[in-house]
């Protein structure tokens, strides 16, 4: 095993410039979602992978599914490499779609510029950390395994690269599509993450839109109408009462605090001199891992309907916009955690905690299919340090190198 370890790490160090160039090429191709026109990035990623000798399966998502997800185009990529006989199938998933750059950048968001920082050289660009970086992490970890095999190391099992394109809109036509269609049946999965912690759990997310209907009337005679804004104010008070209750639902997962609720969007009314007849508002509800399977939508619906019933003449409806279930640990995940944590601690020279995050990710689609899953990849300790979903998003290139070694060594353990 020591010989295989040496072969893996030497290959990754020797190919560091090539790996960084591979990542730069991915950053230079825009894949903003919205609008979600991602086929060009998928084509470039496929070209780069084939240039490295891989056979790439391109699974174009049917147009009607793409439109239903609010996107324009998406083609998911799978690379499969089998070693020896038997053994587990391990999927490595990263997403190539990214949020739009927005304002405030001091570098070209598609330039993949390498700058000097106090942490060493860093690459700047939209998606460089979340999560085009892990296209590079996982690709070069697999290449390193292949090189070690050529030098005599013996592995048994299959590694699959799953490069998908709709994480920013929920993942339904990304990993979920691959799994639902039976295109992959992995035993384990590692999804895009950061280097200094192993994420084994995360929050779920529910978005609902509440519509409050009243009756318009002249503002000079308010009694002739039924005021939807007044009713919505009453309903919102009840919703915020639920938020106070949720704050007491604490998670036992390190890194996750409590269940949350936020009203982030509201609109309504016709004109200043008209009794408003319609108000809509949207609620963001984050479910802690312990709420997996809990009917958070039903809870909100009950609160809204009870409050509306206290306002005669008012009608309400609650419509789901997004539902992403929480990620929680499944039996068998300890094998993934053990392999990653042992090597990450050694490579990075620090303890690597296992924790949860209050976000939601594509990883949940693997656990919903019964696949033990964690998040681990290239990047700093927090999303804020990487400036993910922010201006001047960046990746420490030393972290890319070290995370690639960790993933390759963990895969070697899992396949031995």
C-alpha positions, 0 to 999 in steps of 0.5 A, a space after each residue: 500500500 505504501 508503494 501505491 500511496 507514493 505513486 498516487 501522490 507523486 502523480 498528483 504533484 507532477 501533474 499539478 500544472 496540468 490540473 490547474 490548466 484543466 480547471 482554468 479551462 472550465 472556469 473560462 466557459 460561462 455556465 450561469 444558472 439562471 439562465 441555465 444554458 449549460 450545454 457549451 460547458 458540458 461540451 468543453 468538459 467532455 472534450 477535456 476529459 476525452 483529451 485525458 483518455 477517458 470515455 465520456 457518456 453524455 446524457 442530454 436531459 429531455 427538453 421538457 424536463 429542462 424547461 420545467 426546471 427553469 433552464 435552457 439546456 443541460 447534458 450530464 456527463 458520466 465517466 466509468 473506470 473499473 479496476 480488478 473484479 468485484 468491489 464497490 462502485 463509488 460515484 464522485 459528483 460535482 456540478 458545473 452550473 454556477 450562479 451569475 457573477 453579479 457586481 463587485 468583481 475586481 477580476 474577470 469572473 471568467 478569466 481564471 486569473 491566478 493571483 498571489 495571496 497570503 495563503 499562496 497562489 489562488 485562482 479567481 473566477 465564478 465557479 472556481 470553488 463551487 464546484 468546478 474545482 471538484 471536476 478537477 479534484 475528482 478527475 485527477 484523483 481518478 487519473 492517479 489511481 489509474 497510474 498507480 494501477 499501471 505501476 502494480 497497485 491492485 484495486 477492485 471496484 469502479 469509480 464513476 465521475 458524475 458531472 451534472 448541471 442543475 445544482 443551482 436549481 435543485 438537482 432534479 435533472 442532475 444526479 436525481 435524473 441519473 439515478 432515477 433513470 438507472 444510469 448509475 447505481 453506486 454503493 457510495 458517493 462523494 459530492 463536491 465539498 471543501 477540504 478542511 471538513 467532511 460534511 455528512 449532513 445538511 439542512 433541507 429547504 422548502 419554498 412555498 408561495 402564499 396567496 391571499 385573496 380579498 376584494 377590491 374597493 374604493 379607498 374612500 369607502 374601504 368597507 366595500 372591499 376586503 383588504 388583502 394586505 390587512 389579512 396578509 399582515 395578520 397571517 404573517 404574524 402567525 407565520 413569524 410566530 411559527 419562526 419563533 417556535 422553530 428556533 427552539 428545534 435544535 439540531 444535534 449535528 455540529 455546524 447546524 443550529 436550528 430550524 429556520 423560516 424566512 419571508 423573503 419576497 412579498 408583493 400586492 395591491 393595485 394602487 394607493 387609492 384601491 383596497 388591495 385584493 391580492 397579496 403573495 409572499 414567499 417563505 423559505 423554510 430550512 429543515 434540520 437533518 432531524 426533520 427528515 420526512 417531517 411535513 414542513 409544508 403541512 405545518 406552514 399550511 395549517 398555520 396560514 389557514 388557521 390565521 386566514 380563517 380569522 379574517 372573514 371573506 379572505 381566501 388563501 392558498 399555499 403552493 410549493 415552489 421547491 422541496 429539498 430534503 435534508 441530508 443525513 448519515 446512512 449506514 455504511 457512511 462511516 467507511 467513507 468518513 474514516 477513509 477521508 478523515 484519516 488521509 485528510 488529517 495527514 495531508 493537511 496536518 490538522 484534525 478534519 472534523 465531521 460536521 453539518 452545514 445549513 445549506 442544501 446540495 445535490 448530495 441528498 439525491 444520493 442518500 434518497 436512493 439509499 447511497 451513503 454520501 458525504 461532501 468533500 473536495 477542494 476549498 477552504 474552511 468555509 463558503 465565506 472564505 471561498 467567496 462562493 456565490 459572491 464577487 471574486 470567488 477564489 480557490 487556493 491552489 494548494 488546497 486543490 492539490 492536497 484535496 486531490 491527494 486525499 480523495 485519491 488515497 481514500 479511494 485506494 483504501 475503499 477499493 483495496 
